[in-house]
Amino acid sequence: MDRNGHRPGPGARAGAWPGARTTAGPAPGARAGGLGADEHHGHGDHRADHPRPRPHHFRQPRLAAAGAGGRGSGFPRRWPARHCHALQGDRAGQPRAAARRPAVQQRPAGPHHRGLAATADRQYRARPGPLAGRLQRHRATQGGRGSRQLRHLPIRAAGRPAWPALRLALSAGIAGHGHRRLGAETAAEPRRGRPRMPQPTRRLLLAAGLAVPGLALAQSNSTAGDWPRQTVRYINLYAPGGANDILSRAFCQAMTQITGQQFVVENRTGAGGTVGSDAIAKARPDGYTMGLGGAANLAIAPSLFPSLPYDPARDYTHLTGLYRQPNVLIVNTAVPARTLPEFIALLRANPGRYNYATGGAGTTPHLSGELFKQRTGTEMPFVQYRGGAPALVDLMAGQVQAIFDNLAGPYGSIRDGKVRALAVTSPERSPVLPDVPAMAEFLPGFDLTSWNGMVAPAGLPQAMVLRIAELSHRALQSPEVVRVFTENGATPWLAGPEDYAAYTRAQEPLMRQLVKLSGASAG
């Protein structure tokens, strides 16, 4: 028995390792005149004189080619051919079956492998190996094919492999093609000791379908609870410096202080607010893009513009009301009427003699003038200006006799006594001008104001809508916002999402009727 614990075969010299042949005679089955394994490589009888060299296949995990390293040989490609022939027999004619030995006698002689085998025996002595079972099943199903790929590994006699060596060999790819075939054939087999995944059934799919809405609702609620977590973009439809821009910035500043996140005002002007309105409608409904939604773009624009790029009824989520600005009827100080009833009587007595102006056609001041003429049955020609400021200048110069305008525009001139205010178009008196009566006091039901709220793209979760409305009402009630609103002729409008949406739906038919009556158009 040699130093590795192997019993030498018949005809082997002392010290020869298993499978080594001597020079005592030609190999069985060798051709006449052919070279033996020793003479074939020109090394003489080196295998009997030297121990088996330590294999290095773990560093070069590649299979040998055909012959000395062929498919199915089970040896690394970079092993010298003489090492492969020593285990498998001579290429000159010795059959491989003659060189086979029991697996326990074909362990590599290197101390590294003996250590791995010993460690495996100690760690897995009482536990059967699932991989060994899969290997046995593979050999049984393949009729022995592919089993040579793992023959040089240390396999215990009881059928339990030395796990560290076998696992390292498989991960390094020593088994080569046979290992790939083994993995493919046994991939569907459940591993021992692990539960199988349940297959989807109709009941399971139904339960998953019922759980998805609840998960989505819980996620939206958790997202809305800590809104906002980043900067919020607020789109203003009008140019910087105007009354709507001042009011919007005051509101956003209050929201920044309350939430701790920046509310950035972005002015998107053009086409009577259509450009900015379309930008709001096309934004992502994540709660971080919102903007101004009022009478101009939600109630009047559908009647003025035949083809809007957005649908006011479907493309928005109504969040909250912001402010209401009543329009005011003011006259030149030279007009003899000092009250609204006196002015109505003057117009009836002089049809067509007195005219009125606004800052544009199709605006709420223009429609307020048309509604006033309809309710009073008077005739008063309309003069259109490009903005309320030039109209106010001509009023004070006597070029026109009356103006309908938002209260914020002529508020300073009214306060200074340069013009005379007769009435506001809101249902009640404005706190900005408490001494000026409302038209509803003389014309019951008269209500046409410039109102604005805040809208977001459609599809915003309801929990987030309520969260935004709650914070917005806190901002609208802050002293600084009330002060700025009052100075610009506006009053905070604390309308919730449902009230704001209902008011918008009710205003649209009224505005359509007034637009048709006034003859206003987009051109």
Buried (B, 14 or more C-beta within 10 A) or exposed (E): EBEBEBEBBEEBBEEBBBBBBEEEEBBEEBEEEBBBBBBBBEEEBEBBEEBBEEBEBBEEBBBBEEEBBBBBBBBBBBBBBBBBBBBBBBBBBBEEEEBBEEBEBBBBBBEEBBEBBEBBBEEBEEEEBBBBBBBEBBBEEBEEEBBBBBBBBBBBEEEBBBBBBBBBBBEBBBBBEBBEBBEEBBEEEEEEEEEEEEEEEEEEEEEEEEEEEEEEEEEBBEBBEEBBEEEBBBBBBBEEEBBBBBBBBBBBBBBBEBBEBEBEBEBBBEBBBBBBBBBBBEBEBBBBBBBBBBBBBBBBBBBBBEEBBBEBEEBBBBBBBBBBBBBBBBBBEEBEBEEBEEBBBBBEEEEEEBBBBBBBBBBBBBBBBBBBBEBBEBBBEBBBBEEBEEBBEBBBEEBBBBBBBBBBBBBEBBEEEBBBBBBBBBBEBBEBBEEBBBBBBBBEEBBBBBBBBBBBBBEBBEBBBBBBBEBBBBBBEBEEBBEBBBBBBBBBBBBBBEBBBEBBEEBBEBBBBBBEEBEBEBE
